[in-house]
């Protein structure tokens, strides 16, 4: 039995994080301060789709932006095929 599992579209998810940040009236520096990051690099990587926030950081982003985690993550067209 084969099951198709959707993949996360990292670039679209990064754009969604950017859009939510802007809609919340926050700068990258504001998010950096909230997370206590020494540099903004992680946030830029999220926004460019080269890295994903950890689950803990996704939960924090959902609270900061007032949305569900499902409203941050964008599922892509590409699918993983899982064989059982």
C-alpha positions in Angstrom: 0.0 0.0 0.0 1.4 3.4 -1.0 0.3 6.7 0.5 1.1 10.2 -0.7 2.2 12.6 2.0 2.3 16.3 1.1 5.6 18.2 1.4 6.1 21.6 2.9 6.7 24.3 0.4 9.5 26.1 2.2 9.7 29.1 -0.1 5.9 29.7 0.1 6.0 29.2 3.9 8.8 31.7 4.2 6.7 34.2 2.2 3.8 33.5 4.5 6.0 34.2 7.6 7.1 37.5 5.9 3.5 38.5 5.1 2.3 37.7 8.6 5.2 39.6 10.1 4.5 42.7 8.0 0.7 42.4 8.7 1.5 42.4 12.4 3.6 45.5 12.0 6.8 43.9 13.1 10.3 44.2 11.8 12.8 41.4 11.5 14.6 43.0 14.5 11.3 42.9 16.5 11.1 39.1 15.9 14.8 38.7 16.7 14.2 40.4 20.0 11.1 38.3 20.8 13.1 35.1 20.2 16.2 36.3 21.9 18.4 35.6 18.8 21.8 37.3 18.8 21.5 37.8 15.0 18.5 38.0 12.6 20.0 35.2 10.3 17.5 32.5 11.4 14.5 34.7 10.6 15.9 35.7 7.2 16.5 32.0 6.5 12.9 31.3 7.4 11.6 34.1 5.2 13.7 33.0 2.2 12.7 29.4 2.6 16.2 28.1 3.2 15.3 26.8 6.7 12.2 26.1 8.6 11.5 27.2 12.2 11.6 24.4 14.8 8.2 23.2 16.1 8.7 25.3 19.2 9.4 28.4 17.1 6.3 27.6 14.9 4.2 27.5 18.0 5.7 30.9 19.1 5.1 32.4 15.7 1.5 31.2 15.8 0.9 32.9 19.1 2.8 36.1 18.0 0.8 36.4 14.8 -2.5 35.2 16.3 -2.9 32.4 13.7 -2.9 28.6 13.7 0.3 26.8 12.8 -1.6 25.5 9.7 -2.0 29.1 8.6 1.8 29.5 8.6 2.8 26.3 6.8 2.2 26.0 3.1 1.9 22.5 1.6 3.4 22.1 -1.8 2.6 20.2 -4.9 5.4 17.8 -4.4 4.5 14.6 -2.5 6.4 12.1 -0.6 5.4 8.5 -1.4 5.2 6.3 1.7 5.2 2.5 1.3 3.8 0.4 4.1 
